[in-house]
Amino acid sequence: MNFRPRQLWLVVGWLLVLLVIYLSLAPIAIEVPVDEGDKFGHVAAYAALMFWFANFFVTLSRRSMLAIGFVALGIALEFVQGWTGYRTFEVADMAADALGVAVGWVLAPPRLPNFLQRIENFVRS
């Protein structure tokens, strides 16, 4: 069997995007027991998305497109939340999403190792 890790990692990444969308629109709220704790969740979620996909796309143009896309996703989801009737619209959440994208970019390779490449190398050896 030919192990095709890139396709697997991309599928996992898109599942993470779907998870963020679901958690953003579901009629449940994840509580973080500190003041404005939901902002930590926003930063963490969008940092994870940016970091994950930045392991694949290393050029400035590709990462810029990812960053713009994830920030746009966060903005769009806030508007949709405001329309649901059970979630709220918050500009601060949009800012937290954008901060998360920036954090994910800063932590991405080459600053930290490309962990997906390390897993691939381990599996192949």
C-alpha positions, -999 to +999 in steps of 0.1 A: +000+000+000+013+034-010+010+058+020-002+092+007+001+114+037-004+148+021-039+139+010-047+126+045-033+157+062-053+179+039-085+160+047-078+163+084-072+200+079-105+205+061-122+185+088-107+210+113-122+238+093-156+221+094-153+216+131-146+253+136-177+261+115-198+236+134-187+248+168-192+284+157-228+278+147-241+251+170-266+261+196-241+252+223-213+273+238-180+261+250-173+278+283-138+288+294-139+297+331-121+331+328-133+366+318-137+367+281-126+330+280-143+324+246-116+347+231-090+321+240-110+295+221-111+318+191-074+324+191-066+287+196-090+275+169-078+299+142-041+295+153-046+257+148-061+262+114-034+285+102-006+264+117-020+232+102-023+245+067+010+265+069+028+231+072+018+225+035+020+260+020+053+277+027+053+305+001+043+340+012+016+342-014+000+309-004+002+317+033-012+352+027-042+337+009-048+312+037-046+340+063-070+362+043-094+332+039-093+323+076-099+359+087-127+361+062-142+329+076-141+343+111-158+375+101-185+356+081-192+333+109-197+362+133-223+376+110-240+343+107-240+339+145-258+372+148-285+359+125-291+326+143-310+340+173-291+318+197-255+330+192-242+365+194-222+388+170-191+402+185-164+423+168-140+412+196-144+376+184-134+387+149-103+403+163-095+371+183-098+351+151-074+374+133-050+372+162-052+334+161-043+334+124-013+356+131-002+333+159-005+303+137+015+320+110+043+330+134+045+295+149+045+277+116+076+263+099+104+273+097+101+287+132+088+254+146+095+221+128+071+208+102+055+181+124+036+166+095+068+160+076+083+144+106+054+120+109+057+112+072+094+105+076+088+083+106+061+063+088+083+058+057+114+046+077 
